[in-house]
Amino acid sequence: MERFVYADNAATTPVAEKVANEMMPFLTKYYGNASSLYSIGRDSRKAIMESREKVASLIKAQPAEIIFTGSGTEADNMALKGIMHSKRAKGKHLITSSIEHHAILHTAKTLEKEGFEVTYLPVDKDGLILIDELKAAIRPDTALVSIMMANNEIGTIEPIAEIGAICRDAGVLFHTDAVQAAGHISIDVNEMKIDLLSLSGHKMNAPKGIGALYIRKGVMINPIIDGGGQERNLRSGTENTAGIVALGVAAAEAESHMQENITRLTAMRDRLIEGVLKIPYCHLTGHPKKRLPGTASFVIEAIEGESLVLLLDLNGICGSTGSACSTGSLDPSHVLTGIGLSHDIAHGSLRLTLGVQNNEEDVDYILEKLPQVVERLRSMSPVWDAQKNCPSGLKV
């Protein structure tokens, strides 16, 4: 291969050198249990406190409002199950959207099996929540609204502040899955009236296996993991000090370089989108402007997404089709069908997500190789022979 381009940062990100360097001593030297009284235990406890402050600063929260978890998925589970179980006596209704990550959707399905009621809100063709549908869905027994901040497949950024205001006025708690957004766009949990927020380290250049849940002061929530009472009795288990330190460093780096990263990635993303859309019968998915800085997502007609990703890989380009967290399924992405795409069109999805390590040469290389890969696949496709002289199968 001529070049290696990693363009799947929405799936996971490389661990930043500074993050790795600062976490390493807590694997080899300061390995004490943070609950211990001796010095290396106290060192671990101090490092956890400092990291809590850094993560809180990233989203404009208070350190005591941050609970460390093992992942964004665990944080989502903790938010939904913890709130719904604590509110069971007064409210058994949960509202979410049809295009959430499976960490939310599967948790909601589990809650339904326990007797809770769930409303799944539709979205428009760009993936935006329909605000009037949200207002109409809120009931006297609604305990929680959970709407993701930015979609993991198409990159659309939801009107979180507006949703937060609606929930606050209705006296309903509001959770947002910000796993894709945290570290990449500015977040202020107070201005946005967010009560709970999930985030994950490996989406912002920290390692896998560390996440966090913001819980606004005064919000009562049941733990889903019982044990020694760590993390304010909400998430028991000996703390992953090295992972927590890594998350803190990554959060601080993301906050200090936020605007420059947004500006640089948005420019590269827009150039990538402009170039890819020159391919015939190729369409952008997600909102054209209200999208994550590094996310470019498409459907390419008469192409199977799996074949496209495999041939790109042979050219040294890492991208994804549908959801990178879901494998082994022949069903098209629920996000793409949720925004109104047919199964045939949705099967040709391609997501290219740029990160802080990417540069303009990476974009050039993708724009050189992708049209060649598409042309090769279409040359072998009987579907393309039938379609190339017909109108687009995508209704816009």
C-alpha positions in Angstrom: 0.0 0.0 0.0 1.2 3.5 -0.8 0.0 5.1 2.5 -1.9 4.3 5.7 -4.8 6.6 6.5 -6.8 5.9 9.7 -10.2 7.5 9.0 -12.4 5.7 11.6 -12.0 7.9 14.6 -15.7 7.6 15.5 -15.0 3.9 16.2 -11.9 4.5 18.3 -9.0 6.9 18.4 -5.2 6.3 18.8 -3.9 6.9 22.3 -2.1 10.3 22.3 1.6 10.2 23.2 1.1 12.6 26.1 -1.8 10.5 27.4 0.3 7.3 27.3 3.3 8.9 28.9 1.3 10.3 31.8 -0.7 7.2 32.5 2.3 4.8 32.4 3.6 5.5 35.9 0.3 4.5 37.3 0.8 1.0 35.8 4.4 0.6 36.9 5.2 2.8 39.9 2.1 4.4 41.5 0.0 1.2 41.3 -1.5 1.4 44.8 -5.1 0.9 45.5 -6.7 4.3 45.9 -8.5 3.2 49.0 -5.3 2.3 50.8 -3.7 4.5 53.5 0.0 4.2 52.5 1.7 6.6 50.2 1.3 4.9 46.8 -2.4 4.5 47.6 -2.6 8.2 48.5 -0.8 9.0 45.2 -3.5 7.1 43.3 -6.3 8.8 45.2 -4.7 12.2 44.5 -4.4 11.4 40.8 -8.0 10.4 40.6 -9.1 13.6 42.2 -7.1 15.7 39.7 -8.5 13.7 36.8 -12.0 14.2 38.1 -11.4 18.0 38.0 -10.1 17.8 34.4 -13.1 15.8 33.1 -15.5 18.1 35.0 -13.8 21.1 33.4 -14.3 19.7 29.9 -18.1 19.8 30.3 -18.3 22.7 32.8 -19.4 20.5 35.7 -18.3 20.2 39.3 -15.7 17.4 40.1 -18.1 15.8 42.6 -20.6 15.3 39.7 -18.3 13.0 37.8 -18.5 9.2 38.3 -15.8 7.1 36.5 -17.1 4.0 34.7 -15.5 1.3 32.6 -16.9 2.7 29.3 -19.5 4.9 27.7 -21.8 1.9 27.4 -21.6 1.4 31.1 -22.3 5.1 31.7 -25.4 4.8 29.5 -26.6 1.8 31.3 -26.0 3.5 34.6 -28.0 6.6 33.6 -31.0 4.8 32.2 -31.3 1.9 34.6 -30.2 4.0 37.6 -32.7 6.7 37.0 -35.7 4.5 35.9 -35.2 2.2 38.9 -35.0 5.1 41.3 -38.1 6.8 39.9 -40.1 3.6 39.5 -42.7 4.6 42.1 -43.6 7.9 40.4 -42.6 7.5 36.8 -42.3 4.4 34.5 -42.0 6.3 31.2 -38.7 6.8 29.3 -38.3 8.8 26.1 -35.4 8.3 23.6 -34.9 8.4 19.9 -35.0 5.8 17.1 -31.3 6.5 16.1 -29.6 6.2 19.4 -26.5 4.0 19.9 -27.3 0.4 20.8 -26.0 1.1 24.3 -29.2 3.2 24.8 -31.6 1.2 22.6 -30.7 -2.2 24.1 -30.9 -0.8 27.6 -34.3 0.7 26.8 -35.5 -2.7 25.5 -34.3 -4.3 28.8 -36.2 -1.8 30.8 -39.3 -2.5 28.7 -39.0 -6.2 29.7 -39.0 -5.0 33.4 -42.3 -3.2 32.9 -41.2 0.3 32.0 -42.7 2.1 29.0 -40.5 3.6 26.3 -41.3 6.1 23.5 -38.9 6.1 20.5 -39.0 9.5 18.8 -38.6 9.7 15.0 -36.1 12.0 13.3 -36.1 14.0 10.1 -34.1 13.2 7.0 -31.0 14.8 8.5 -31.3 12.9 11.7 -32.6 15.8 13.8 -35.1 15.2 16.6 -38.6 16.5 15.9 -39.1 18.9 18.8 -42.9 18.9 18.6 -42.8 15.1 18.8 -40.7 15.4 22.0 -43.1 17.9 23.6 -46.1 15.7 22.7 -44.4 12.6 24.1 -43.8 13.9 27.6 -46.4 12.6 30.1 -47.0 13.1 33.8 -45.2 9.8 34.5 -42.2 10.5 32.2 -39.1 10.0 34.4 -36.3 10.5 31.9 -35.5 11.8 28.4 -32.3 10.4 26.8 -31.2 11.9 23.5 -27.7 11.6 22.1 -25.7 14.8 21.6 -24.2 13.7 18.3 -25.0 10.6 16.2 -22.2 8.1 15.9 -22.9 7.1 12.3 -24.0 10.3 10.5 -22.5 12.9 12.8 -25.7 15.0 13.2 -25.6 17.3 16.3 -28.9 17.5 18.1 -30.4 20.7 19.5 -29.4 19.7 23.0 -29.9 23.1 24.7 -33.5 23.3 23.4 -34.2 19.7 24.5 -32.7 20.4 27.9 -34.9 23.5 28.3 -38.0 21.6 27.4 -37.2 18.8 29.9 -36.4 21.3 32.7 -39.7 23.2 32.1 -41.5 19.9 32.2 -39.8 18.7 35.4 -38.3 15.7 33.6 -34.7 14.6 33.9 -32.5 14.8 30.8 -29.6 12.5 29.9 -27.5 12.8 26.8 -25.1 10.2 25.4 -22.2 12.5 24.5 -19.7 9.7 23.7 -19.1 11.0 20.2 -19.3 14.7 21.2 -17.2 15.1 24.3 -13.8 16.4 23.6 -14.8 17.4 20.0 -17.4 20.2 20.5 -18.0 22.6 23.3 -20.3 21.3 26.1 -21.7 23.3 29.1 -24.0 21.0 31.1 -25.4 24.0 33.0 -26.3 26.2 29.9 -27.6 23.1 28.1 -29.7 22.1 31.2 -28.3 18.5 31.1 -28.9 16.4 34.2 -26.8 13.3 33.2 -24.1 12.9 30.5 -22.1 9.9 29.3 -18.6 10.1 27.8 -15.9 7.7 26.8 -12.1 7.9 26.9 -11.3 6.0 23.7 -13.2 8.5 21.5 -10.9 11.3 22.6 -7.4 9.7 22.4 -7.4 7.9 25.7 -7.4 4.1 26.0 -10.4 1.8 25.9 -11.9 0.7 29.2 -12.5 4.1 30.8 -15.6 6.4 30.7 -17.5 8.7 32.9 -21.1 9.7 33.8 -21.9 13.2 34.9 -24.8 13.3 37.4 -26.0 16.8 38.3 -25.9 17.5 42.0 -29.2 16.6 43.7 -30.1 13.9 41.1 -30.9 10.6 42.9 -29.8 7.5 41.1 -29.6 3.8 42.0 -26.2 2.0 41.5 -26.1 -0.8 39.0 -22.9 -2.3 40.4 -22.7 -3.1 44.1 -19.6 -3.8 46.1 -17.0 -1.8 48.1 -18.7 1.6 47.6 -16.3 3.4 45.4 -17.4 6.4 43.4 -19.8 7.7 46.0 -21.3 4.3 46.4 -22.6 4.5 42.8 -20.0 2.5 40.9 -18.2 -0.1 43.1 -14.9 -1.7 42.1 -11.3 -0.8 42.6 -10.6 2.3 40.5 -8.8 2.0 37.2 -6.3 4.7 38.2 -4.2 4.5 35.0 -7.3 4.7 32.8 -8.7 7.6 34.9 -5.4 9.5 34.7 -5.4 8.9 30.9 -9.0 10.2 30.6 -8.1 13.3 32.6 -5.1 14.1 30.4 -7.1 13.6 27.3 -9.9 15.8 28.6 -7.5 18.6 29.4 -5.8 18.3 26.0 -9.2 18.3 24.2 -10.3 21.4 26.2 -7.1 23.4 25.6 -7.1 22.7 21.9 -10.8 22.6 21.2 -11.3 25.6 18.9 -8.2 25.0 16.8 -9.2 21.3 16.4 -12.7 22.2 15.4 -11.5 24.7 12.8 -8.9 22.4 11.3 -11.1 19.3 11.2 -14.1 21.1 9.9 -12.1 22.4 7.0 -10.7 19.0 6.1 -14.1 17.4 6.6 -15.8 19.8 4.2 -13.1 19.3 1.6 -13.5 15.5 1.9 -17.3 15.8 1.5 -17.0 18.0 -1.5 -14.6 15.6 -3.2 -16.5 12.4 -2.4 -19.8 13.9 -3.6 -18.3 14.2 -7.1 -18.7 10.4 -7.4 -21.9 9.8 -9.3 -24.9 8.5 -7.3 -23.2 9.4 -4.0 -25.1 11.2 -1.3 -24.2 12.8 2.1 -26.0 11.5 5.1 -26.7 13.6 8.2 -27.1 17.3 8.5 -25.0 19.3 6.0 -23.9 21.8 8.7 -24.9 20.7 12.1 -22.5 17.8 12.2 -19.4 16.7 14.1 -16.2 18.4 12.9 -14.5 15.2 11.7 -17.5 13.2 10.5 -18.2 12.6 6.8 -20.9 10.0 6.0 -22.3 8.9 2.7 -24.4 6.3 0.9 -23.1 5.2 -2.5 -25.6 3.6 -4.8 -25.0 0.2 -6.4 -22.2 -0.6 -3.9 -22.1 -2.9 -0.9 -20.6 -1.1 2.1 -18.7 -4.2 3.3 -16.9 -4.6 0.0 -16.1 -0.9 -0.1 -14.5 -1.0 3.3 -12.5 -4.1 2.5 -11.1 -2.7 -0.8 -10.3 0.6 0.9 -8.4 -1.4 3.5 -6.3 -3.0 0.7 -5.4 0.6 -0.2 -4.4 1.5 3.3 -7.6 3.4 4.2 -9.6 2.5 7.4 -13.2 3.5 7.2 -16.5 1.9 8.2 -20.0 1.0 7.1 -23.0 1.2 9.3 -22.1 1.0 13.0 -18.6 0.0 13.8 -19.8 -1.5 17.1 -22.2 -3.9 15.3 -20.9 -6.8 13.3 -22.2 -10.0 11.8 -25.6 -8.6 10.8 -27.1 -8.4 7.3 -29.6 -5.8 8.4 -28.9 -2.2 7.3 -28.1 0.5 9.9 -31.1 1.5 12.0 -29.8 5.0 11.8 -29.9 5.1 8.0 -33.4 3.5 7.8 -34.4 5.9 10.6 -33.7 8.9 8.4 -35.8 7.3 5.7 -33.3 5.5 3.5 -34.4 2.2 1.8 -32.6 -1.0 2.6 -30.9 -1.1 -0.8 -29.5 2.4 -0.4 -28.5 2.0 3.2 -26.4 -1.1 2.5 -24.0 1.2 0.6 -23.0 3.3 3.5 -19.6 4.7 4.2 -18.4 6.6 7.2 -15.1 8.4 7.2 -14.2 10.2 10.4 -11.1 12.3 10.8 -9.2 12.8 14.0 -6.5 15.1 15.4 -3.8 12.9 13.9 -5.1 13.3 10.3 -3.8 15.9 7.8 -4.5 17.3 4.4 -2.4 14.6 2.7 -4.7 12.0 4.2 -7.7 13.7 2.6 -5.9 13.9 -0.7 -5.2 10.2 -0.6 -8.8 9.2 0.2 -10.0 11.4 -2.6 -7.6 9.7 -5.0 -8.3 6.1 -4.0 -12.1 6.1 -3.2 -13.3 6.9 -6.7 -11.0 4.1 -8.0 -12.4 1.6 -5.5 -16.0 2.6 -6.3 -15.4 2.3 -10.1 -13.8 -1.2 -9.6 -16.8 -2.4 -7.6 -19.3 -1.0 -9.9 -17.6 -2.6 -12.9 -18.4 -6.0 -11.4 -21.9 -5.1 -10.4 -25.0 -6.1 -12.4 -26.9 -3.6 -10.3 -24.8 -0.8 -11.6 -25.3 -1.8 -15.2 -29.1 -1.5 -14.7 -28.9 1.7 -12.6 -26.3 4.0 -14.3 -28.7 5.2 -16.9 -31.6 5.6 -14.5 -32.6 8.3 -11.9 -31.1 8.0 -8.5 -32.7 5.5 -6.1 -32.4 8.1 -3.3 -35.5 10.2 -2.8 -34.3 13.7 -1.7 
